[in-house]
């Protein structure tokens, strides 16, 4: 052991939830800066855990990307839980996440048939349904708009942002939100 290495006691299973959170946070950072082909080992290193711990929690990149999106959707669900939450709020949140999660979007959408992705879609669909219902009750959205329309618009925004240069993403996000706000407005 070198002088600059400090031995940490092995906490075993008790460290599991903390390690998982650290790995998810590290994945957000690493993929945001290095893209979807970033070395898996870089995530373990950033999280301060061994590769064995990384693979115990996330056997592959898709499993890790799904975990990040599960957290993102849970946060979005909590932030948009009140009756005042709107489709415009949801679009802003999706755009904000898409601007920093482009690599993760690429990983998750690479195989939409992956059974680990389906629960993400269902959870997100419930958030969309709630905010569409809020907007409909408040008269902020037209009768011509349904949940599938909003979900498709959000997917289009996320996909477009994932393929734009970073410097263009804020402008494109704002433009897309303006377009969909006009398209969804009551007639």
Secondary structure by P-SEA (a helix, b strand, c coil): ccccbbbbccccccaaaaaaaaaaaaaaaaaacccccccaaaaaaaacccaaaaaaacccaaaaaaaaaaaaaaaaaaaaccccccaaaaaaaaaaaaaacaaaaaaaacccccccaaaaaaaaaaaaaaaaaaaaaaccccccccaaaaaaaaaaaaaaaaaccccaaaaaaaaaaaaaaaaaccc
